């Protein structure tokens, strides 16, 4: 049995960390920390990762697989920036060598692995590039993005789209384009350069924090997601006011909204990155309920509108004890009971 960082195993790492961030269940964080620690201890040969025997940890195969390129992005999400920078640099050196990353690159011979010469327009390297730029704002990652765009334009562009590269050494094209090229590769390139232009976009300035699925879909960290186990009905986004008190609101159509009896579900804090480093955040990422925010529209509930609805007016302010989030400013979300 082998222990490695490619094929389906990367879902195991990513899903546990994302599940913790979305749902706040510390069991997911514990599982991720155990698995991540093992990977860093047994697989990491700075800056590369190798394949080892599951039982003895003996080296089996020194191979860089193109799917490993997701790993630096995962490390950014976990707050482990320094090894992410070094590994991304190594992975990108393979791209620079061939203009694309082959499915397999032998680290013993430093050559393309036989039978793994293709590049099916995978997004993992540019995904990690985006996350590292987001974390560090280092312009080198914009240069990486430009190089990737150039390779795609001059090596993969074909009549009706972008072609699968059958052989990265000779840039031989195959008449085939995977759906993830548009869903992920192009999306992360756009996000990278859009972020460089400024933070005025939904991902950076929307009413929610967002997690990207492995297929590049945006998952808003709404109360509907983060408190699914509470079996409540949820409306609203994060409250901006840290001095918020639970309030009951009524709309012009007579819809009445009451405060819930559940005001907090602790999820622990997470890390956020600074310039080439990370620190513990005093603000929890999700799942903290401090009461009821002003009534919001359906569009605001799902992050489609940023402006408070003018037809929702305060009716009364019931007195409820303010719930603090451990030693720092927290964000709040709306919660309604099933009877509302």
VENHUPE-V690378 format. One record per backbone hydrogen bond with DSSP energy under -0.5 kcal/mol. NH is the residue of the N-H (numbers start at 1). CO is the residue of the C=O. Records with the same first field share a line. If there is no record, write none. Layout:
NH = CO + CO
This chain:
3 = 52
9 = 6
10 = 7
11 = 8
12 = 8 + 9
13 = 9
14 = 10
15 = 11
16 = 12
17 = 13
18 = 14
19 = 15
20 = 16
21 = 17
22 = 18
23 = 19
24 = 19 + 20
25 = 19
26 = 24
28 = 25
29 = 25
30 = 26
31 = 27
32 = 28
33 = 29
34 = 30
35 = 31
36 = 32
37 = 33
38 = 34
39 = 35
40 = 36
41 = 37
42 = 38
43 = 39
44 = 39
45 = 43 + 48
46 = 44
48 = 45
50 = 43
51 = 61
52 = 3
53 = 58
54 = 1
57 = 53
60 = 51
61 = 51
63 = 61
64 = 105
65 = 63
66 = 103
68 = 65
69 = 66
70 = 67
71 = 68
73 = 70
74 = 70
75 = 71
76 = 72
77 = 73
78 = 74
79 = 75 + 76
80 = 75
81 = 79
84 = 80
85 = 81
86 = 82
87 = 83
88 = 84
89 = 85
90 = 86
91 = 87
92 = 88
93 = 89
94 = 90 + 91
95 = 91
96 = 92
97 = 93
98 = 94
99 = 95
102 = 100
103 = 118
104 = 116
105 = 64
106 = 111
107 = 62
108 = 62
110 = 106
111 = 106
113 = 104
116 = 113
119 = 165
127 = 123
128 = 124
129 = 125
130 = 126
131 = 127
132 = 128
133 = 129
134 = 130
135 = 131
136 = 132
137 = 133
141 = 138
142 = 139
143 = 139
144 = 140
145 = 141
146 = 142
147 = 143
148 = 144
149 = 145
150 = 146
151 = 147
152 = 148
153 = 149
154 = 150
155 = 151
156 = 151 + 152
157 = 152
158 = 161
161 = 158
163 = 156
164 = 174 + 176
165 = 119
166 = 164 + 172
167 = 172
168 = 117
171 = 167
172 = 167
174 = 164
176 = 174
181 = 178
182 = 179
183 = 179
184 = 180
185 = 180
186 = 181
188 = 184
189 = 185
190 = 186
191 = 187
192 = 188
193 = 189
194 = 190
195 = 191
196 = 192
197 = 193
198 = 194
201 = 199
205 = 201
206 = 202
211 = 219
213 = 217
216 = 213
219 = 211 + 217
220 = 218
221 = 209
222 = 220
225 = 222
226 = 222
227 = 223
228 = 225
230 = 227
231 = 228
233 = 336
238 = 207
239 = 332
242 = 240
244 = 241
247 = 292
248 = 316
249 = 257
250 = 313
251 = 255
252 = 311
254 = 251
257 = 249
263 = 261
265 = 287
270 = 283
272 = 279
274 = 277
276 = 274
277 = 274
279 = 272
281 = 270
284 = 282
289 = 287
290 = 288
293 = 291
301 = 297
302 = 298
303 = 300
304 = 299
305 = 299
312 = 309
313 = 250 + 311
315 = 248
316 = 248
320 = 318
324 = 322
326 = 324
327 = 325
328 = 325
332 = 239
336 = 233
340 = 337
